[in-house]
Amino acid sequence: NLTALRLSYEREDYQGVVEVGEKRFELTDLQEGDLEKLFFSYVRLQNAKRAAASGTQLSSMLQKAGSFDKAAIVMEAIAAMSPNDLNLKIQVATLFEKAGNTELATRELEEVAAALEREKKYRELVKILRLLSQLNPKRQDLKQKIAATHALIELLARRKKFQVTVAGLSTIGLLVVGVVPFLYEVKAREAYSHATRLEQAAMLSLDFQRAKEAYLEVVQGYCFSSRVASAQEGLERISHLEQTYLTRVENEAAASRQRQEAHMLALKGDLAARLRDAESMERAGDFQKAHAAYLQVTRDFAEIPAVKNIHLPVRISTTPEGASFLVDSKEVGKTPYVYRYRPGTKLTFTLTRSGCAPVQQTVELAEQWELHFKLQRVATASLNLVPAISQPMATAQSKVIVASRDGNVYAIDPRARSVAWQRMVGRFGDRISDLEARSDEIYLSTVTGEVTALSASSGKSRWICKIGSSVLAAPAVSDDGRWVAVGATSGDVCGINNESGALAWRFRTENEIVAKPLFAGQLLIVGSTDNYLYAYSLESQSIILARELPADITSDLTPVGSTFLTATSNGMLFCLESSTLNLVWSQTLGKPITTRICTSPQAVLVGTASGQVLALNPQTGGKLWTYAAGKDAVTGLAAGTRQLLVAQESGLLTALDLKSGAADWTNQAETPILAPPILVDGVMYVGFMTGRMEQWEVVE
């Protein structure tokens, strides 16, 4: 702060000196040199009150240091600003006397004497004249003036007492006649001395007008005095100094303008280059660096007025992307969107997107480079068309096929939001088997042992085959569409001619079958709760391979290239070769699998009864990631391109990133979810126990 005070004084920024001094320091805190700068700044600004306070402090400091001459100059400057304060002039004279400068002390006292004489304070005048006489013992005029003043005092006293005599009056008259020319010269000298002191003060304050007026008063008012010639020279000298000063100020101002213009020209060149760099960063998509560059430009080039018009960029982004960005109810773009603002702007905006709850906010933009919002996912539609949804749904011809416990199969048209057809296939309360959709047909079975092929477009049966035993698992259809196979709760496996619906062959396992069979070329692979896998040859119509697993086989057989996956009731997952039933790998999960095995190019995905979702390496079975969805059982999985949709019995729906297993979003419903979600034409459908079906947009 002291550096700022000194630099301001060197630049002749006296207002700056005063502001720094008053805000940051007490007068007692400043050293002699800094206090002197503050004092003379007050003098130049003609602030008499502040100058007196700081000058008195400075004078006291100088006197303590023995610098009486400097102290006298300071007090003289104060006295010049308060010409009517005679005590200040007496103090100045005293300081000059202590400094050994009798001439200047004499001049100050002579000014005091002149002022007292004008005010007719003759007794005080005598005291000052005596001081002058002490300083100048050889001056006879002072002694004469003291005597004349004494006489005048006595004359006035006699007048007051009415004791004036003619002789006294004559004497006074003679004295006056003798004293008037003398007093005239004394006054002229005093006026000249006053003018010279004002000239000295003007050299510090640069206020030449008062000194010019003082010299002009001597020239015009005391034209018969011996000081007139000197006063004329002083007037010319002070006028020349004033003109020189004004010329210098004007030249410095012109030079300063030239420097400023050159500086501004250079700044504008730098500004253009910096703006190009910032725009290049923005085009490259590095908004954080671009924003920092624009912000630095506004700081570095603040003195250029046009910089105030620079608008900083802020990137408005959302998860998922593609939200409409509305300002004042008008859409200005889609996220991610770059909005430009001035710091301090209050922005009120709305974000809307299908499948997401709208967001409305008011944000004060200061120096943000990005505003990111994770939009809350919501269903795009809700349908209440079936009594209950408690088992896996199927899809065919862009319809969602639902098997309900009321004995009916429903085909729901999501676009029309209506039931396309409804077919009763069983009794009320009975469980229909899981559904298999192939081409334009739906395959299913009932607890009474009727296997049927329904048209996906009309719901009409193409054939019905009675096998005599209930079926829970979905039927399997061979790759060539020739055969349909079902595993019954009796342990029987039945092969049906898909063209005629006739029972073609049958074999029996040792216990019920709850897992969907798998066609693998000319083999039919079946998993039973007798712990065995069976490979049945379609050519020889006989079992050619069998392999025992550690527990009941409870999970549908899921093909993966030349291998297949299945799981047992003890929480183990197996990968086996389809042609030999040889084990490729196995993985112990700890809890039973409660979902169908879901596959993607990168992973094998399963959900467990303990609420865990696991992703396994398809080649080795090693765990890629695990997600703890909650305590409730996972009831279904649906894999998209980049997301895995997870349903839980508690009604919680979660979208996971397929690569990392991180949760993208969650939604908690009020009713349980027992059926896995299903994807139809890029839209996810979720069925609830209450029969409600929600439509969700899949954003990947």
N, C-alpha and C positions, 0 to 999 in steps of 0.2 A: 504493500500500500504506500510506503514511503517512496518507493521507486516510481509509482504512478504519480504521486504528488510532484516529484522532481521532474519527471518527463513532461508533465503538463506545464510546469513553469518554463522549461526550456522551449516549448512550442508556443509560449505566450498565451496558453489557454488558461487565463486567470480564473475563469469560472470553474474550470475543471479542478484547479488547485483548491479552490474554496470548498467544492463539493466533497473532495476526498478528505480534506482536513476536518471539516465539520462532522462528517459521518463516522470517521474512523478514529479520531484522536481528541483528547483533551489538550488544552494549551500547555499544561504542565508536562505532557508526555513528549513534546517535541524538543529536539535539540536546537541550538541557536540558529544554525543555517536553515533548517526546515521552517522554524518559526518566522525567520526573516522573510522567506519566500511567501508564506501565508499572509504576513503583515502587508507586504508590498502588493500582493494580489488584491487585498481589501482596498488598499489605497487606489490602485488603478480602477477598481470597480466603484470607487467613490462611496464605499460603505463605511461611513464615519464611525458608527457605533462599534462595529466589529474591529475596525482598524484601531480604535482607541483601546479596546480590551486586549487585543493581541500585541499592540505596540507597547502598552504599559508593561506587559509581561516580558516582552523582549528587552525593553529599556532597563528593567530591573535586573535581568540576567546579565546584560552588558555592564551595568554598573558594578555588579558583584565581581565581574571579571576584570574591572579596571578600565574598560573601554568606554570612557566618558564621551569621547568625540563621536563614536558610533551611536551611543545612547542619545546624545544631543540631536543628531540628524534624525533619528527615529521620532523623538518628541517634537522636533520641528515639523516633520511631516504631519504629525497628529494636529499640531497647532494650526498648520496651514488649512486643514479641513474644518477647524473650528476657530475662525479668526477672532471671534468675540470673547474667547476664553483667555483672559489676561494671565490667569494663574499658570496656564500651560506655557505661555511665553516666558514667564518668570522662571519656570522649571528649566526651560531650554537654555536661558541665559546662565542659570546656575551650573548646568552641565557643561556649557562651553567654557565657563570660568574654571571648572575643575579640570577640564581638558587642556587649559592653558591658552585657549583661543580668546584673548581679550577683545579682539575686534568684533567677532560674531556675538559675544556676550553683550558688548556695548550696543550693537544694532538691535538685539532683541529688547534690551531695556529701554532703548530710545523709542521703539514702537509702543511699548507699554506706557511710557511717559506721555507720548502723543495721544494715546487713547484716553488716558486719565485726564489730560488737559481738555480734550474734546468733551468729556463727560463732566468737567468742572469739579473733579475730585482732587482738590489741591493738596489736602493733607497727605493722601496716598502718593500724590505726585512728588511731594518733598522726599518721601522715603525712597522712591525709585531714583530721584536725582542724586540722593546721597550715595546710593549703591553705585550709580554711574561715576560719581566723583571718586569713590574708593577705587574703582577699576581704572580710572583715568585721573590721577591726582594732579597732573600737569595742565589739565584743561580748565582755564579760567572761566570759560563761558558757562560751565556747569555751576560754578560757585556763584556767578552772577545770576543765573536763572534760579538757583536756590534762594538767593537773597530776594530776588524779585517776587518769587512765589510766596515767600514768607510775608513780604510787604503786602501782597495781594490778599493773603489770608487775614492779616491784621486789618486791612482796609475793610474787608467784608465783615469782620467782627465788629469794627467800630460802627459800620452802618447798622448792623443789627442792634447795637446799643444806642443808636441815635447820638453818637459822640463824634461824628465826622465834622471836622473843621475845614475852613477854607484853605488853610495852609496844608492840611492833610490832603485835601483834594488836589491841590496844586502839585504836591509831591507825587501823588499817585499818577497824575496826568503825565508828569515828566518821566516817571518810571515806564508807563505804558508806551510813551512816545519812543523811549529808548529800547524797550523790550520787543515791540511788534516786529521790526525788521529781523531781529534775532530769532524770534519764534517762527517767523515765516521760513527762514533758512533751515531751522531745526525740523520743521514739518516736512519740508522738501526732502531733507536728508532721510527722515524717517520713511517717507513714501518710497524713496529710491531703495533704501535698505529692504523694505518690504517686497518691492518688485524683484530685487536680486534673490531673495530667499524663495519667492514663488518660482523664479527661474530654476533654482536648484531643485526644488521639489518637482518641477515639471520634467526634469531629466529622469526622474524616477517614475512618476505617474503618467508621463506623456500627455498631460493635460496642459497645453500651452496657452489656452485662452485666458486664464486668470492672470498669468504672468504678463501677457500682452496688454491686458486692461490696466494692470498696475503701472507698467511703464508709460502707457498712454496717459494715465492720470497725472504722472509727474510732468510729462511734456506739456500737457494742456493746462494743468492746474497750477504749476509752479514755473511758469515760463521765465521768471526773472531769477530763478535760483541757479547756483553754480552747478547743479546736478542735471540740468536739462540736456546738455550734450551727451553725458554718459547715459541718460535715460533713453535718448534717441538711438544711440548705438545699441543699447540693450534691446530696444523694440525691434530694430532691424535684425539683430542676432537671433532673437527668439522666433521671429517670423521666418528666417531662413531655416532654423532648426525644424520648425513645424512643417515647412514645405518639403525639406529633405526626408523627414519621417513619413509624410504622406506619400511621397514618391516611392520610398522604399516599401511601404505597405502595399501600394498598388502593384509594384513590380513583383513582390513576393506572392500576392494573390494571383497574378497572371501566371507566374511560374507554377504555382500550386494547381491551377486549373489545367495547365498543360500536362503536368505529371499525372493528374487524375484522369484526364482524357486518354493518355497513353496507357495508364494502368487498366482502365475500363476496356480499352481495345484489346489488350492482351488477355484480360479475363474472358471476354466474349469468345476469343479464339479457343481458349482452354475449355470453356463451357460447351461449345459445340462438339469438341472431341469427347468430352466426358459423357455427354448425352448420347452420342453415337455408341459408345461402349455399353452404356446401360441398356439401350434399345437392342443391341446385339445379344446381351445376356437374356433379355426378355424373350427374344425370338427363339433362342436356344432352349427355352423352357426352364431356365434357372431363375425362378422368380425371387428367391430369397436374396441372391446376389444382386439381381437387377434392382430390387427394392432398396437394398443397402446403398447401391450406387446412386440412385435418384436422391435418396435422403442425404447422402454426403454432398451431392451437388447443391442442394438447397442450403446447406450450412456453409460450404466453402465459397459460394457465390451470392451470399445474401445481399450484398451491396448492389447487385444488378436487379433493377425493378422487375424485369421480365421473369426472374426466377420464382417470384411469388405466384406465377401462373402455372408452375409445374405441378401436375397432379401425380401423387404416388400411386403405384399399382398395388392392389391387394387381391390375392387369388381366393375366390370363393369356391370351396370344394365340398363334396358330399360323398358319403358312402351309403347307398350306391350312387354312382355318377348319373348324370342326365336329368337332374332336378331342374325345374323351371325357376329362374331367379327373377323375382318380381320386385320392382321399386315403384311406389305410388300406384299399386295395383296393375302395373303394366309390366309384361315380361320383357326383360332386356337381354336374356340369353339363357343358356343351359350350363349347368356345372360340369366341369370346372370352368369358371368365368372370371375374367380379370376386370375388376372394377377400379376406377381411378378416383382419387379423393385428395382433398386438402386436409392436412393435419387439423384435428379439432372438429371435423365434420361428424354430425350425428346421422347415421344411416339406419332407416327403418325399412326392412325388407321381409319378404316371404319366400320360402322354399316349398315347392310342391312337386310331388312325383307320384305316379301311379304305384300302388302297393306300399306307400309310406304315409305316415301321419305328417301333415303340414307343420312347418316351423315358421314362427313369426318372431322377429327380434329387432331390438333397437340397440345399435352398437356405436360407441364413440370411437371413431377411427383416429388413432394417435400416430403410432409408428408400426402398425401390424403389417406383415407381408402376406399372411394367410389366415383365413377363417375357415375351419373345417367343422363339418357337422355330420354326425352319424345319425342318419334318419331312422326313426322307429318303424319297423316293418309292420304292416297291417294287411289283412285279407282284402282282396279286391272285390270279392263277392261272397255271399253266404246263401246256401240253398237248403231248404228243409223239405225233401221230397220222399224220403224213405223212413221207416220206423226206427231202425238202428243200424249202425255200421260197426261190426265187431270182429270181422275177419278180412284177410287181404282182398283188395279190389283188383279188377283187371281192366284192360283197355283194348278196344277194338273199334275200328272205323271212327276214331276220334270221340268215342263214347266211353263213359266210365260205367263198368259193369259191377253191380253190387249184389251180393248174396245176403239176404236178410233172414232173421230167425222167424219171420212170419210165414216162411215157406215159399217166398217169391224171389225171383231174380229180376232186378231192375236195370234197365239201360238208361242212363242219364245223359242227355244232350247238354253239355256245359254252355254252349253258345246260346241255345234257346232257353236255357235254365228250366228245363222241363223233363219229364219222363218220356223217353222215346217209345219204350215199350215195357211191359211188365208180364212176367210169365210165372205161374204157380208150378213148382216142380216138386214140392214136398208138403209135409204137414206143418201146421203152426207150432212153433217152439222147437222143431227139429233143426239140427245143424246141417246145412248143406256143406258139401266138401269145398275145399279151396278151388278156385277157378283156374282154368288154363285157357288162354286165348291164343289161337293160331289162325292166321289168315283172317277170314271173315266169320270164324265160328268160335263158340264158347263151349268148352267141355267141362262137365261137372258130374257129380254123383250124389246120391242121397243116402239117408240112414236105412232106407228100405232096399238098397242095393241096385237102384236104377241108375245106369250111366247113360248120359244123353249128350247129343251134339246139337247146340242151338245156333240159329242164324243170328249173327250180330246185328243185322239190319232190321229183322222182324221179330226175333225171339221164338220163331217156330222151330220145333224139333225136326231134325233130318232123320234121326234114328234114335231108338231107346233100346238099351241092352240090359237085361236083368241078370245080375251075377249072384244074387242071393245073400249078400253080406254088405254091411254098411262101409262107407268109405269116408275118411276124413281128409286125407292128403289130396292134392290136385292130381288129376290124370296127367299122363305124359303122352306126347305125340311124337312119333318117329320123324326123323329129318325128311324122309320122303313122303310123309303124310299117310303112309299105308296102314300103320298100326296105332292103336290107342291102348295104353297100359294103365291099370289101376291096382293099387295095393289096398287090401281090405283089412278091417280090424280083426277078421278071422285068421289072418296070416296068409290068405290066398292072394296070388298075383294072377290077374286075368288079362289076356290079350284079346283085343276086339278089332275086327276088320273095320277100318274107318270108312270104307265105301258102303258096306251093307249094314254095319252095326251088329254083325253076328259074332258070337263068342268063338274065337279061333283056338285058343289054348289056355291052360291053367296049370300053375304049380303052387305048392304050399310051403311056407316057412313055419318056424316053430312058435311064432308069436305075432301079435298084431303089427300092422305096418302103419306108421304115422308120418312117414317121410315120402315125398314125391319121388318116384322112380326116375331113371335116366336112360335114354336111348343113346348108345355110343356105337355108331356103325351098325353091325349085325349083332350087337350085344344089347341086352336089357339088363341094367344094373339096378338091384333093389337092396335097400337097407331095412332091416327088421329090428324090432325090439328084442329079438333073440340074440342080439349082439353081432349078427353076421351080415356081411355083404355077399350078395349072390350075383354071379354073371350068367345070364340065361342066353343061349344061342338061339337066334331066330331061325337059323337054317336047320339046325338039328332038333330044335324045340326041346332043349334039355339044359340043365344046369351044368356048366363046364368049369366054373371057378367058384370058390367060397373063401372068404377071409373073415376071421373073427377079430372084433374090436373090443376094447376094455369094458364097454357099457352099451346100453340101449342106443340104437341109432335113431335120433329124434329130429334131425335137420334134413331138409330137402337136399337131394344130391344136385350140386351146381357144377356145370361143366366149365373148365378153364383150359382151352386148347385140347391137348391129348390127355389131360388129367381131369379129375373132378374133386370137389370138396364136399365134406360132410362133417357133422359133429355128433357127439354122444352126450348122454344125459349127465355125465360126470364132469362136463365143462372142458372137453378136449376137442380140438379141431384137427382134421386129417386132410392131407392131400395125397391122392393115390392115382396110379396110372390106370387109365380106363381099360386098356387091353389086357392087363395082367393082374390088376388089383394090388400091385406092389406099392409099398409105402414110399412116397417121395419125401414127406416131412410131416411132423405133427407138432402141435403147440398146445400146452396146457394153459387154459384161460382162468381156471379157478372157480368160475361160476358158470352155470348152464347158459347156453346161447338161447336168447328169446326172440331172435329175429331170423328172417331168411338170410342166408349168406349172400352178401352183396359184393360185386366185383367191379373194378375199374382197371384201366391199363396199368395203373401204378400200384394198386393195393387190393388186398382182400379185406373186406370190412364186415365186422360183426358187432352186435350189441348184446349185453348180458343182463341177467336178472338183477345184478347189483348196480345197474345204472351206468356201466362203463361202455365206451365205444372204442374199439381197437382197430388199428390199421396194421396189416401184416404184409411182409414181402411175399409176392406170389411165388417166387422161386425157392425161398428158403424157409418161409414161415416166421422169420424174425420180426419182432415188433418195430414198426416205424414210428408210431405214436399212440398215445392213450389219452382219451378225454373222459373226465369224470362228469357225466351229465347230471348225476344226482342219485338219490337213494332208490328211486322207483325204477322198475324194470324198463328197459328199452323195448318198445313194441314194434318198431319198424324203421327201416333205412331206405333212402332213395338217393342214388348217386347221379349227379349231373356231370357237367364237364369239369368244373372246378370246385363245386360245393357238394357236401353230403348233408342231406336233410334227415334229421333225427327226431322221431316221435317217442314220447314216453307215456306210460300209463297215467301219470299225474296230469296230463294235458299240456306238458311243456313241449314246445316245438323249437328246435335249435338248428341253425345252419352253420356247418363247420367247413373250414378250408380243407380241401382234400389233401393238399400237400403238407400242411403243417399241423392240422388238427385244431387250429385256433378257432374260437367261436366268432362268427361274423355277426350274428344277431340271434335273439331269442324272443319267444312270445309265449306267455302263459295263458292257456285257456281255462275256462271254469269247469269243463267237463272232461272226462277221461278220453284218451286216444288208445284204442286197442288194435286198430288196423294200421299197417304201414302207409306212409304217403305214396302217392303215385303220380308220375309225370306223364302228361298228355300234351303233345304239341308245344312243349316248352312251358307249360303251366303246371303247377303242383296242386294236387287236390288232397285234402286232409279230411278224413271221416271221423265222426265222434259217436260215442255211445248213444247219444240222444237222436241220432239220425241226421244231424246237421252236417253239411259238407261245405268246407271253405275252399275258396279259390285263391291261390297265392301266385304272384308273379315271381318267376325265377330269374334273378339277375346274377349273371356270372361274368 
